[in-house]
Amino acid sequence: MSKKFDAIRTAVIANKIDGIVREMTNTLLRSARSAVINSARDFSCVILTADDELLAAAEGIPVHVFGAQLQAQALRAAHPELREGDAYLDNNPYIGNSHAADHTILVPVFVNGEHLFTAVTKAHQADIGNSIPTTYHAAARDVYEEGALIFPTVKVQSDYENVDDVIRMCRSRIRVPSQWYGDYLASVGAARIAERRLKELVAKYGIETVKKFIRDWLDYSEKMMTKAIEHLPAATLHNTGRHDAFLPYLPNGLEIEASIEIKPEAGLIRVDLTKNGPNVDCGLNLTEATTRAAVFSGIFNAIPTRIPKNSGAFRRVIIDMNEGSAVGKPRFPHSCSVATTNVTDRLINVVGAAFAQLGEPYGVAEGAVGVGVGYAVLSGVDRRTGEDFVNQVCVTANGGPGSAHADGWVTYGVPCVSGLMYRDSVEVDEVKMPILYKYLRLVADTGGAGKFRGGPSFELAYTPKADPITVIYPCDGQVNPSKGVAGGSHGRTAEAWLERTDGSRERLANTATVVLNPGEIIHGFDASGGGYGSPLERDPNLVLEDVVELWETEEHARETYGVELVATENGLTVDEAATSQRRAKAAVG
C-alpha cells in the first residue's frame, strides 16, 4: 500500500466514521427512558482509537467529548487485558470523567483479535444516588457528602452479557431504578451499534487502510490546527472571570484566571491555569476533563477556522494546570458534582473572550451562564402512577455570545453545551412530570448590545399540578454578568423568585433547594450573552430588523444603538440622516 496521503479516501472514511457516531446518537436519543436524555439530548457519543485518541465526535457536547480520551487511558490502566464483548461503566471524576452524573459506557472494538477502537457513550443522569435528589449537589463539601456511586471503569458486560452484581448495585441505590436501567440499556445499545458498524467498515476497506486513515486523519487535523495558529498574531493574553458568591462556601465567589501564549512560529498555543486557587469545599471544583474541555472549547470558539475537533488538533495546545486546584485537577475527596457547568462555563468564557484582545475577527464575547430554574432537577411523587420521579428539565435558552461575525445564538444553553443540547418539549415535560408550565418567552432588549449582539434572555415559570415537588438548581450569573468585548455591552444577569399562593414574591438565591407546593409558582429569568463591538457600529438595517421582529424596542434601538426609525406607509424604516447625527453625537459624548 502506498504511503502517500490520499485526501479523497481520508475524507470518505472520516465521513463514514462521523456517520457511525451520528447513528450511535440517534440510537441513544430514540431509546433512552429519561427526558434529560431523550428530549434534551444531554448525552454524547464518540469513537476513540485503541491508543486513546479522540477520533470522531460529530455533534457531541464539548464538555463531554473533549476529555473522553482520559477515560480510555484509565480503562486500559485498570484493565490491561481487554476482551471482545466487554463493556465498562465509568463515572469517576478523579481519573478522567467529566463529573459523577455522566455515566459513560466504554466498549473496546476488536477486529481479528486486535483492539482498534473504543466506542463511548456518555449520558447525563438526572439521579446517580446522591444524598439529595439531584444530579448537581453544589453544597457537597466532599464526595462522601455528595453521595454518588462512583464506578472507576468497572466491567458491566462480559462476553456481551451484563455483570448482574453491578446492575443490582445501581438499581438498589439510584432513585427510579427502571428509568436508569432503560438509559443504561440505551447507552450500551448505542455503543454496540458502533462496534458493529466499525467492524463493517474495516471489512470493507481492510485493516491496514483503516489504520493508515487513523494516522492520516489525526495528522491532517494537527496540520489544520497548526496552520490556524500560524495565522494568529504572536501575543500573550491574560483574562479573568468570576463565579458568583455561593454562601457560605464561597462568600467572595471564585476568581478564574488564564494566561494564553500564542506562538505562531511554532504553531502552538500554551494556556497557563496555574495561578488559580486550591480546591474549594463545595461541588464547584472542575475535573481534569472539564478543565481541558473548557480550554479547547474557548479556543475553537475564538478562532474563525473550521478545524476537525479531535486529538490531532489537541496536540497543538498545551495546558498547564495544578493538581488540587478548583480550576485544574481535583484532589480526592473534593466534590466535583457541578464540574460540567458553572465554573466550566466561566472558564470557556475567559478563554474565548481573551482572543478578542487581538481584535477582529478573533474571539467572542461571553455566553450566558446559569443553570437556573429552567435547568432544575425536579423530584417528588407522581400521583398518576403512585411512583417517585426524578428528572432534570432543560427548557431554558440562555443567550449565546456575540462574535465578530454574528449575533449570539438564541437557544445557546450554556457555554459548556454551545447550543448542542435540545430544549425540552413543554408537552413532553408535562406528560413525564406532574408540572404545568405557566409561560416561556424571550425578552426584548436583553441581549448584550454590540456590533453583533448577544443572545437575549428568556423567562419561564412552572407549578405543580397536584402535589409538592422539590426543585434543586445550582445557578450562576445573578451577580456577575456575561461580559461584552471590544466595546460591546455586558449581558443581563439571571434571577429566580418564588410566587406564593397569596401572590407575594420571594427572591431566591442563585443556588437553591425549594419545596414547591400546589398553587405556588417558581419563576426564572435567564442571563443573556455579551455583545461584540460597539453598538454604534451595528448595521442600522439589522437594528431595524430586530425591532420589526421584536428582539428590540424602538426606544432601545434609539438610546443604545443610536438608530432613529420613522414610520412610513410601508412600515418602519431607518432615518439615515438622524441616525448619523445621533451616532456622531454619542461617539463624542
Secondary structure, 3 states (H helix, E strand, C coil): CCCCCCHHHHHHHHHHHHHHHHHHHHHHHHHCCCHHHHCCCCEEEEEEECCCCEEECCCCCHHHHCCHHHHHHHHHHHCCCCCCCCEEEECCCCCCCCCCCEEEEEEEEEECCEEEEEEEEEEECCCCCCCCCCCCCCCCCCHHHHCCCCCCCEEEEECCEECHHHHHHHHHHCCCHHHHHHHHHHHHHHHHHHHHHHHHHHHHHCHHHHHHHHHHHHHHHHHHHHHHHHCCCCEEEEEEEEECCECCCECCCEEEEEEEEEECCCCEEEEECCCCCECCCCCCCCCHHHHHHHHHHHHHHHCCCCCCCCHHHHCCEEEECCECECCCECCCCCCCCCCCCCHHHHHHHHHHHHHHHHCCCCCECCCCCCCCHHHCEEEEEECCCCEEEEEECCCCCCCCCCECCCCCCCCCCCCCCCCCCCCCCHHHHHHHCCEEEEEEEECCCCCCCCCECCCCCEEEEEEECCCCEEEEEECCCCCCCCCCECCCCCCCCCEEEEECCCCCEEECCCEEEEEECCCCEEEEECCCCCCECCHHHCCHHHHHHHHHCCCCCHHHHHHCCCCCEEEECCEEEECHHHHHHHHHHHHHC
